[in-house]
């Protein structure tokens, strides 16, 4: 493919992408293929001779498209949103054009410096404390800064490694411990999560090889100060070494917000690295009215949210900030002669390879730059607020119907609900078997997925099977939420009728 054909085919692909987005809401959101479908349709080895572009395009439509669940559909309400936008796509196109492996400043200065700039922009946009900025107001280098990771899971790993380095350094200096002594202690290190923390916390612990303590959440699904203190006290008595705690701003199950201030107090008293996972709800902090809910994040050592969830930036773009990069860089920096560093004044030269697990990295800041410039802060806030308004509307309509109960406060764009026992047997609400209630709700989720006009998923909280509707599509409107409500109400009637018969 030469430049002439690339121009032609590229325009055709852009048209195909635009057509796809214009017609998304007419497509069933969930793929219904069976496992192994694609293997049966594909040759079992790569072609020897080049194939025509038209043939590949046809296979996209005939073979790939049936196996796609359409995350960008306005009728997709599953898990959490995975926002896409045309400005972000354009940024990604430029990134692909340059195709650099930007592991340090020398690789391409603009790759490093744009990331430093836009991560400071984003930190200010969500109201982060000045500790997290790479560049101070006077133009000098700060202790902190931001870096784009591939996912919140990667951010969790990096933060945990930095926390372990911080505690090891403290033990080394206070106890004059040898490296052999420190190595012998590592198996005693323990990280703290609530039973509502995302699974990425446990995975990070598995990867770095530390113990974990899962602390029970309270009745509002929050990690609390008292519960954390009790767990730490018990572990210290058993000879373990607490080193890391994760607080969550917007849990996956219910978007609960942990006692961030209380956890900060414990972290300070126990010298723990304090990481805050705001993978989903962090985008809401672009709106000042949500910032009081995040009191305590200014005391964190690291903070993470996924711009690729709810802030119009294509996957992958997970924003991680640290208040002091020293421990992170000390833990992950490895010098090799073939990885030269800039000599002289390096105030604004960051080797981001030392801020992440991989060496290579893409020019991901371009898409974030495009989004922030083409939407502006006002456009991003309007995007967030529209979904919160729609979620509140859905909550109100479900309550008005009388057959549903809201299982967690609707704070952002997530509505967690279930069919209440009285809707199943009105005269015997208090005697309805909990297993029957759970079955009705799991049946409702299955019915909605089978109907396939909208897509959502269920979960389990405190032993109850519930339904999750996550509103947040970048192309979704109130019409999509209207359809969601219609489907829920109609299929609830059907599921209850089947149970009663």
TAQUI-V838481 format. One record per run of one state. SS is the DSSP state (~ for helix, > for strand, _ for the rest). FROM is the first residue (numbers start at 1). LEN is the number of residues. Records with the same first field share a line. If there is no record, write none. Layout:
BEGIN
SS = FROM-LEN / FROM-LEN
END
This chain:
BEGIN
_ = 1-2 / 27-10 / 42-11 / 68-8 / 77-9 / 99-6 / 108-1 / 126-4 / 133-2 / 136-5 / 142-3 / 150-2 / 176-3 / 195-5 / 209-2 / 216-9 / 238-3 / 250-7 / 258-2 / 271-2 / 278-3 / 287-1 / 295-2 / 300-2 / 311-7 / 323-3 / 333-19 / 356-9 / 402-2 / 407-7 / 420-1 / 425-1 / 432-2 / 452-3 / 456-1 / 462-2 / 471-7 / 501-1
~ = 3-24 / 37-5 / 53-15 / 86-13 / 105-3 / 109-17 / 130-3 / 152-24 / 179-10 / 200-9 / 225-13 / 260-11 / 281-6 / 288-7 / 297-3 / 307-4 / 326-7 / 352-4 / 365-37 / 421-4 / 426-6 / 434-18 / 478-23
> = 76-1 / 135-1 / 141-1 / 145-5 / 189-6 / 211-5 / 241-9 / 257-1 / 273-5 / 302-5 / 318-5 / 404-3 / 414-6 / 455-1 / 457-5 / 464-7
END
